[in-house]
Amino acid sequence: MSKKILIVEDDSDIRAALVAWLEDEDFEVAEATDGVDGLAEFKRFQPDLALLDMNMPGLNGIELCTVLRQITDVPLIMFTAAGDLDAVEEAIARGATDFVLKDTGFDELVNRISGHLNIERQNISKAEFDDAYPAQVVKTPEPQSGGIGQTIELDAADGPGTPESPFAGDLWTWSGDYFGFRDGQNLWTYEGRHVGRFRRDEIFRPDGLYMGDLVDGRLVVDWHKTARRASSFTPSENRGGHTHFADREPFDMMLGYKDFPGPDQI
């Protein structure tokens, strides 16, 4: 069965080209001319993925993304001109899955769409997450110095990041080192450095690159997501593909899955 794609784009020439190209790739495509039309068409068509123009009259792409994210978990990809990049961080914070520049080649666009449609079956398993952080021994920060303080023992039920914990807003690495603290959607160090933004249980660096997942107060790197998103937020000329590793071990070590680097190494 063909995958269903919704295109919301106010430029008729761009919209027609996208529809033709995607239909040639055996996608089932619906189209909308603006955000209001796009919302209605989304509810009618029930697509597997939506491609949203960033700038549209009336309900713009970011506003449409915000509304759609309240009713769906399907990938929402922002389709944007190079001059719109300042708005990309807001779009990601509002629930956008990714963005694609309008000067990106069609083959790359199809690859990105196909990758997001396959994302669920590629996701790291829950068992791998469960094995990815220590159970009891952690390090607690010394707020006065802004560094890592003494090692303490905690019962499993009172692990870091739980509501009962006295430092529930703090974030720890898989290896048990203190990483930073959460303030709303932002991740900070005690030295006052802004090192990331939260989107649900995922954390992105300020430059938009995927950093890791928040799992029980731990920063855990999903290596599948890193492989898929390694080029998602770089200029289009650098989006020729991802680095492939024959063996998971060197890839994990490069990412810091075994020992995630501290904020000063990012």
Residue pairs with C-beta under 8 A, 6 or more apart in sequence:
2 26
2 27
2 28
3 27
3 28
3 48
3 49
3 117
4 27
4 28
4 29
4 30
4 45
4 46
4 47
4 48
4 49
5 22
5 27
5 28
5 29
5 30
5 47
5 48
5 49
5 50
5 51
5 113
6 29
6 30
6 31
6 32
6 38
6 41
6 42
6 45
6 47
6 49
6 50
6 51
7 15
7 18
7 19
7 22
7 29
7 30
7 31
7 32
7 50
7 51
8 31
8 32
8 33
8 34
8 35
8 37
8 38
8 41
8 50
8 51
8 52
8 53
8 56
8 61
8 64
9 15
9 18
9 31
9 32
9 33
9 51
9 53
9 56
9 79
10 33
10 34
10 53
10 56
10 57
11 53
12 33
14 102
15 31
15 33
18 29
18 51
19 29
19 31
21 106
21 110
22 29
22 110
22 113
23 29
25 110
27 113
30 41
30 44
30 45
30 47
31 41
32 38
32 40
32 41
32 42
34 56
34 57
34 58
34 59
35 56
35 58
35 59
35 60
35 61
35 63
35 64
36 58
36 59
38 50
38 52
38 59
38 64
39 59
39 64
39 67
39 68
42 50
42 68
42 72
47 74
48 74
48 75
48 117
49 74
49 75
49 76
49 77
49 113
49 116
49 117
50 68
50 74
50 75
50 76
50 77
51 77
51 79
51 100
51 113
52 61
52 64
52 65
52 76
52 77
52 78
52 79
52 96
53 61
53 78
53 79
53 80
54 60
54 61
54 62
54 78
54 79
54 80
54 81
54 84
54 87
54 91
54 99
55 61
55 80
55 81
55 84
56 64
59 67
61 78
61 79
61 80
61 91
62 78
62 87
62 90
62 91
62 94
62 96
65 76
65 78
65 91
65 94
65 95
65 96
66 94
66 95
68 76
68 95
69 76
69 94
69 95
75 97
75 98
75 116
75 117
75 119
76 95
76 96
76 97
77 96
77 97
77 98
77 99
77 100
77 112
77 113
77 116
78 88
78 91
78 96
78 98
78 99
78 100
79 99
79 100
79 102
80 87
80 88
80 99
80 100
80 101
80 102
81 101
81 102
81 103
82 101
82 102
82 103
88 96
88 99
88 208
88 233
89 197
89 206
89 208
91 99
92 99
92 197
92 199
92 204
92 208
93 185
93 197
93 199
95 199
97 116
98 112
98 116
98 229
98 232
99 232
99 233
100 108
100 109
100 112
101 235
101 236
103 236
104 112
104 236
104 239
105 236
108 236
108 239
108 240
112 232
115 228
119 228
122 224
122 228
123 222
123 224
123 225
124 222
124 223
124 224
124 225
129 213
129 215
129 220
129 222
132 174
132 215
132 218
132 220
132 257
133 172
133 174
133 215
133 216
133 218
133 220
134 174
134 175
134 176
135 156
135 159
136 153
136 154
136 155
136 156
136 159
137 151
137 152
137 153
137 154
137 176
138 151
138 152
138 154
138 159
138 160
138 172
138 176
139 148
139 149
139 150
139 151
139 152
139 172
139 176
139 177
139 178
140 149
140 150
140 151
140 152
140 167
140 178
141 147
141 148
141 149
141 167
141 170
141 178
141 190
142 148
142 149
142 150
143 190
146 189
146 190
146 191
147 190
148 177
148 178
149 178
154 160
154 165
157 164
158 164
158 165
159 165
159 216
159 217
160 167
160 168
160 170
160 172
160 216
160 217
160 218
161 168
161 170
161 171
161 172
161 214
161 216
161 217
161 218
162 168
162 216
162 217
165 217
167 181
168 217
169 181
169 182
169 183
170 178
170 179
170 180
170 181
170 182
170 217
171 178
171 179
171 180
171 181
171 182
171 187
171 214
171 217
171 218
171 219
172 178
172 179
172 217
172 218
172 219
173 179
173 218
173 219
173 259
173 260
173 262
174 218
174 219
174 220
174 221
174 257
174 258
174 259
174 260
175 258
175 259
175 260
177 262
179 189
179 219
179 260
179 262
179 263
180 187
180 188
180 189
180 190
180 195
180 196
180 263
181 187
181 188
181 189
181 190
182 188
182 198
185 197
185 198
185 199
186 194
186 196
186 197
186 198
187 194
187 195
187 196
187 197
187 198
187 203
188 194
188 195
189 195
189 263
193 263
194 206
195 205
195 206
195 263
195 266
196 203
196 204
196 205
196 206
196 211
197 203
197 204
197 206
198 214
201 213
201 214
201 215
202 210
202 212
202 213
202 214
202 225
203 210
203 211
203 212
203 213
203 214
203 219
204 210
204 211
205 211
205 266
207 233
208 232
208 233
209 229
209 230
209 232
209 233
210 225
210 226
210 229
210 232
211 219
211 221
211 266
212 219
212 220
212 221
212 222
212 260
213 219
213 220
213 221
213 222
213 225
214 220
219 260
221 255
221 256
221 257
221 260
223 248
223 251
223 252
223 255
223 257
226 255
227 242
227 243
227 251
228 242
230 242
230 243
231 238
231 239
231 240
231 241
231 242
245 251
251 257
252 258
